[in-house]
Amino acid sequence: MGARLLLASAAPALAVIAGVLMIAGQPELSANAASAAARPAAPAAKPRIAPAAPIAQAQPAKPADTAFTIKRILPIDGPIRYGEWHWDETGVPAGPIVITVDLDARVLSVFRGGYEIGATAVLLGTEDTPTPLGVFPITEKDKDHVSNIYTGAPMPYMQRLTNDGITLHGSEVAKGYASHGCVGMPDEFAAKLFAATRLGDKVYITRGKQAGIGSNLVES
């Protein structure tokens, strides 16, 4: 009877010991895990929006340069004959000078600001010494020039186009005559042209180019 009481009284103590062992046997939360559990979650990152590309501003169109647009053609009846020339600058405003030479028509025209102020028949080169095609700025002017290539031939109102001797100059213009590649014109016309131009003005030598009112003188 005394032994049964001893066991009975020992039972609560065993239960307490068992409980302590059960608690000790459970895994402990680490300090970091506990801290993480207590810390509130970080807010989600906001999406980054790339800045919009700047919108290109439309550039205003440049106004058309009308200084080289043909506005007037001299009223000349029929083809220009050898030795014939025309000049009329009445009422024509100041503007850039452009000279054109058509090898097929054998005609030189002078434009100021797009207005034709002069036209004449011209002498040109031969097959052996042709007048060249192209665009040539006037590089030299000499009113009383004498050729140093062709045995002292007079070349009044000379305006040089190339370094190898191609020029504009006064000459007798008649059927059957030719030049060594220069553009020859009546002396009276050559004098007017000489007075109208300055160094750097361009001479456009073409073959058969068609042009009229509204055409651009300097377009190829």
C-alpha positions in Angstrom: 0.0 0.0 0.0 2.9 2.3 0.8 4.6 1.4 -2.5 1.4 2.3 -4.5 1.3 5.8 -2.8 5.0 6.4 -3.7 4.3 5.7 -7.3 1.2 7.8 -7.3 3.0 10.7 -5.8 5.8 10.4 -8.3 3.4 10.6 -11.3 2.9 14.4 -11.3 6.7 14.9 -11.1 7.2 12.6 -14.1 4.6 14.5 -16.1 6.3 17.8 -15.4 9.6 16.4 -16.5 8.1 15.0 -19.7 6.6 18.4 -20.5 10.0 20.0 -20.0 11.6 17.5 -22.4 8.9 18.0 -25.0 9.4 21.8 -24.9 13.2 21.4 -25.1 12.9 19.1 -28.1 11.0 21.7 -30.3 13.3 23.7 -32.8 13.9 27.2 -31.8 13.3 30.1 -34.2 16.6 31.9 -34.9 16.9 35.5 -34.0 17.0 36.5 -37.7 13.9 34.5 -38.5 12.0 36.0 -35.6 13.1 39.5 -36.6 12.1 38.8 -40.2 8.7 37.6 -39.1 8.2 40.7 -37.1 9.4 43.1 -39.8 6.7 44.3 -42.2 7.2 43.4 -45.9 8.9 46.0 -48.1 6.5 47.8 -50.6 6.7 46.6 -54.2 9.0 48.6 -56.4 7.2 51.0 -58.7 7.7 50.4 -62.5 10.2 52.8 -64.1 8.7 54.7 -67.0 11.3 55.8 -69.7 10.9 59.5 -70.6 9.1 60.1 -73.8 11.4 61.0 -76.8 11.1 64.7 -77.7 8.8 65.4 -80.6 10.7 66.9 -83.5 9.4 70.2 -84.5 8.5 70.6 -88.1 10.9 73.1 -89.8 9.3 75.7 -91.9 9.9 75.2 -95.6 12.5 77.5 -97.0 11.1 80.0 -99.5 12.0 79.2 -103.0 14.9 81.3 -104.4 13.4 83.0 -107.4 16.5 85.0 -108.4 17.4 82.2 -110.9 13.8 81.5 -112.2 13.2 82.8 -115.7 10.6 85.6 -115.5 11.0 87.1 -118.9 12.3 86.2 -122.4 13.1 89.0 -124.8 10.5 89.2 -127.5 12.6 88.3 -130.5 11.0 87.2 -133.8 12.6 84.2 -135.4 16.1 82.8 -135.0 18.9 85.3 -134.3 21.1 85.7 -137.3 24.9 86.0 -137.3 25.9 89.5 -136.3 22.5 90.2 -134.7 22.1 91.1 -131.1 19.5 92.4 -128.7 19.8 94.2 -125.3 17.0 95.6 -123.2 17.3 96.1 -119.4 14.5 98.7 -119.1 12.7 98.3 -115.7 14.7 95.2 -114.8 15.6 95.2 -111.1 19.1 94.5 -109.7 19.9 90.8 -109.3 22.5 88.1 -110.0 23.8 87.8 -113.6 23.6 84.4 -115.3 24.9 83.8 -118.8 23.8 80.8 -120.9 25.3 79.5 -124.1 23.5 76.9 -126.3 25.9 75.2 -128.6 23.1 73.9 -130.9 21.3 77.2 -131.2 24.6 79.1 -131.2 23.0 81.8 -129.0 24.2 83.5 -125.8 21.6 84.9 -123.4 22.1 87.2 -120.4 19.8 87.1 -117.4 19.6 89.5 -114.5 17.5 88.2 -111.6 15.7 85.9 -114.0 15.0 88.5 -116.6 16.6 88.1 -120.0 18.3 91.4 -120.8 20.5 90.4 -123.8 20.8 87.8 -126.5 23.1 87.4 -129.5 24.3 84.9 -132.1 27.9 83.7 -131.3 30.9 82.1 -132.8 31.9 78.8 -131.4 34.8 76.3 -131.7 35.2 73.6 -134.3 35.4 69.8 -133.9 39.2 70.1 -133.5 39.0 72.9 -130.9 35.4 72.6 -129.5 33.8 75.0 -127.0 33.5 73.0 -123.8 30.3 72.1 -122.0 29.9 72.9 -118.3 29.6 75.7 -115.8 32.4 78.2 -115.7 32.8 81.2 -113.4 34.4 84.3 -114.8 37.9 84.4 -113.4 39.4 87.4 -115.2 38.3 90.5 -117.1 40.4 92.5 -119.5 38.8 95.2 -121.8 41.8 95.4 -124.2 43.1 91.9 -124.1 45.5 90.6 -126.7 45.9 86.8 -127.1 49.2 85.4 -126.0 48.4 82.1 -127.7 47.2 83.1 -131.1 49.9 85.5 -132.3 48.6 88.7 -130.7 45.0 88.4 -131.9 42.9 91.1 -130.4 40.2 89.9 -128.0 38.4 93.0 -126.8 36.2 92.8 -123.6 37.8 89.4 -122.7 36.2 87.5 -119.8 38.2 84.3 -119.0 36.4 81.0 -118.3 39.3 78.5 -118.2 43.0 78.5 -117.7 43.7 77.0 -121.1 42.4 80.0 -123.0 38.6 79.6 -123.3 37.0 83.1 -123.0 34.1 85.3 -123.9 35.2 88.2 -126.1 34.3 90.6 -128.9 34.7 89.2 -132.4 33.4 89.5 -135.9 30.4 87.2 -136.1 29.7 86.0 -139.6 28.6 82.8 -141.3 31.6 80.5 -142.0 33.7 81.9 -139.1 34.7 79.9 -136.1 36.8 80.2 -133.0 39.4 78.1 -131.3 36.9 77.2 -128.6 36.1 80.7 -127.3 32.6 82.3 -127.4 32.8 85.2 -129.8 30.2 88.0 -130.0 29.7 91.4 -131.7 31.9 94.0 -130.1 29.0 96.2 -129.1 27.3 93.4 -127.3 30.6 92.3 -125.7 31.0 95.8 -124.3 27.5 95.7 -122.7 28.1 92.2 -121.3 31.5 93.3 -119.9 29.9 96.2 -118.0 27.2 94.0 -116.6 29.2 91.2 -115.2 31.7 90.8 -112.3 34.2 88.1 -111.3 32.5 84.9 -110.2 29.4 85.3 -112.3 28.7 81.9 -114.0 28.4 80.9 -117.6 26.4 77.8 -118.3 27.3 76.2 -121.6 24.9 73.5 -122.7 23.8 71.7 -125.8 20.1 71.9 -126.8 18.8 72.6 -123.3 15.2 73.8 -123.4 14.2 76.5 -121.0 11.2 78.9 -120.7 9.3 81.0 -118.3 9.4 79.4 -114.9 12.5 77.3 -115.6 15.4 77.4 -113.2 18.6 78.8 -114.8 21.0 76.9 -112.6 19.5 73.5 -112.5 21.4 70.9 -114.4 
